[in-house]
Amino acid sequence: MDITFNTDPKLNILLPLLYHAWQDSELSTQEYKAIADFINKQDWLTKAEKDFLQSKIDAGVPPTRSELFHWREKIDTALQANPKTASFTDLGILIANAERTAVKDEDIAKIAPAVALLEQQLGIIGVDALSAYRKKESITAQHNTEHTFDPAAMTALLDADHSDIINKVKSIISRKDFTPVVDSDINAFREKVLGWCKVLANEGLGSYAYPVAYGGSGDMEAYFAIMETLSYQDLSLVIKFGVQFGLWGMSVMFLGTEKHHKKYLPAIGALELPGCFAMTETHHGSNVKDIRTTATYNHATRSFTIHTPEKYDRKEYIGNAAVHGEAATVFAKLIIDGKDYGVNAFIVTIRNKEKQTLPGVTIEDCGHKMGLNGVDNGIITFDNVEIPYENMLDKFAGVNENGEFESPIPSDNRRFFTMLGTLVGGRIGIPRSALAAGKVGLATAIKYGDKRKQFGPESGQEVPILNYRMHQRRLMPYLANAYALTFALQYLTKRFINRSEADMQEIEALAAGLKSYTTWNVRNTLQECREACGGKGYLSENRIDDLKNDTEIYTTFEGDNTVLMQLTAKNRLGEFRKQFGEMSVSTIFNYVVEQAKTGITEKNPFATRNTDEAHLKDPAFHLQAFKYRERELVNSAAKRFKKLTDDGLEPFDAANIMHPHMLQISDSYLDRVILEQFQTKLETVTDQSLKEALTGLYQLFALNKLEEHKAWYLEQGYMEGVKTKAIRKLVSQLCWEIRQDAVPLVDAFNIPENCLGAIAADKIAEA
């Protein structure tokens, strides 16, 4: 039988001294000589026992971390049972005799003096040295995952009214044939994605938003839930799905009339007519109003001729165009008798059923991209392609039997923006899709951080990296953002579904802003998740690379984020001007009173220095602070713009100077809307355990935003340094507290296991 401290308990007499000598990972020459001489001189040790002990002081083969941990465990157990132990010699005897009497009293009388002498030679003063070994529990080591609420109940809250359709989609993408793929063969990947789309079409998911009369379910809100859920799987699928059933199908639904719905929607929903949405041109992306493609009305044949005037007036980046699309909604300037009647939409057939390009249509493949390579993006050029009269999508404008332009909306500007406003759904689907991708990254990084152990208290076991405050500070704010944006995007979706004409401008501005806000947040989330997973985050099997590459373009398509934020800011300034334009003497007086009230209640010395935790966590304080920032940024922008133009600048140049200011307006507006929706959601939660978990996330979202903008609040005198420091500390503390709920909180996303990174699986190794 091999000799060990367990099989030969009497050797444990020396274990405390050996541990003490090795605790700094090095054995000095003096320590080695003293212990080696002691071992050689002990006649109560056999040669085999001496050899074993000598092996424990071999500098070439030091004790492993695990071995030191087990030695420390024995020391801690003995000290807990005998807290008054006065020396290492006594401690060694206690350990040796812990389970049975390994060293009898008469032997102790002989051995103890020699061990005590060694203790002195090693410079150990018993009581003082032992004080360092008194058991002190590591808070960090013990701060692990707890299950304080039911993740399934949280899932139900997140899914809201659409759990049935969400679960149906999850059951489909959980299938083995829907496992996300990494395929370097771009053609094979595209066909795989098309196949997935056909499965979804056969399940009735593609046509879900279309009217029941045309094969759909008439449920637009559920359609957005479908898109979001599909985004857990493969984003190429989501974009292909969105182009076919969203952009192509819904452009027909929203811009066309009954004749178009009847002819096209059933075939589009069944994926019998693959199509495209051809708006963007090489030289005109965000500036849709100035696209150059023309649709010239032909009186003789009552038809339209679609034409690309110059090379870079071609349609570019068009999804479904390179390989699979057979038709497209083409946006073009309507020309009648040489007069430009603005941008309108037309259905143009680009391929026949054999996938042969039709005469006058030239299609190029955009080729390999940074991401989304399962989508066949292409470039379309039209050379005098004639289409039938009925192919004009004429809900908002048309050409009558006399060849004259007519529209129920007389204003060109209003007609243009009304047309685009009906297509704002794309700016709802994209952020919801991006958010789902961010949730996959968070689930992967947080579940990995909960299992991956590194470092730890001296002489203790390594602890999960998620227990470290800096790791929490990296991930927990993004987890809070994910929940906050879930509720905000659900709110936006409902507003769009239940929209009125009076609401549309604000809904468009909110959709534009939340699209930008969310996709930027997801970009940053995934980068942090990648880094938080270390080298594992760089491996393709953990999906973060694909998620990062695929969502990168989300900040550009459906409108460049920076441009969209300008649109949102213009809306807020417009509302400000409208408010003042309609103000009577009494409302102006009320405005002045409100400003004065802010100075008295929010900017007095007590308020600006108030560091009381209850105050800092108070939703009323958060909303006041968010509203103050939004109001002041809008007010100052309006004054600044007026001054610039009064000083002689053209409005265009003044707006150009103010672009950075405009982004801050949008950011403050969106922060406030998101905060309000989180507060509203909390008011509806009745399950106390869910409410407590969500309250922590809400507080972190609110205070983290205040910390992000602390420089602005300090400049404004709204807070003093003592208050912003208190907020910073509280943010760190909230991250610490939420860490214990973090795994259940990402479990509540209920992401199918085959859609998660490999390192998030329960079988992950700790190495």
Secondary structure, 3 states (H helix, E strand, C coil): CCCCCCCCHHHHHHHHHHHHHHCCCCCCHHHHHHHHHHHHHCCCCCHHHHHHHHHCCCCCCCCCHHHHHHHHHHHHHHHHHCCCCCCHHHHHHHHHCCCCCCCCHHHHHHHHHHHHHHHHHCCCCHHHHHHCCCCCCCHHHHCCCCCCCCHHHHHHHHHHHHHHHHHHHHHHHCCHHHCCCCCCCHHHHHHHHHHHHHHHHHCCCCCCCCCHHHCCCCCHHHHHHHHHHHCCCCHHHHHHHHHHHHHHHHHHHHHCCHHHHHHHHHHHHCCCCCEEEECCECCECCCHHHCCCEEEEECCCCEEEEECCCHHHCEEEECCCCCCCCEEEEEEEEEECCEEEEEEEEEEECECCCCCECCCEEEEECCCCCCCCCCCCEEEEECCEEEEHHHEECCCCEECCCCCEECCCCCHHHHHHHHHHCCCCHHHHHHHHHHHHHHHHHHHHHHHHHHCEECCCCCCCCEEHHHCHHHHHHHHHHHHHHHHHHHHHHHHHHHHHCCCHHHHHHHHHHHHHHHHHHHHHHHHHHHHHHHHCHHHHHCHHHCHHHHHHHHHHHHCCCCCHHHHHHHHHHHHHHHHHHHHHCCCHHHHHHHHHHHHHHHHHCCCHHHHHCCCHHHHCCHHHHHHHHHHHHHHHHHHHHHHHHHHHHCCCCHHHHHHHCHHHHHHHHHHHHHHHHHHHHHHHHHHCCCHHHHHHHHHHHHHHHHHHHHHCHHHHHHHCCCCHHHHHHHHHHHHHHHHHHHHHHHHHHHCCCCCHHHCCHHHCCCCCCC
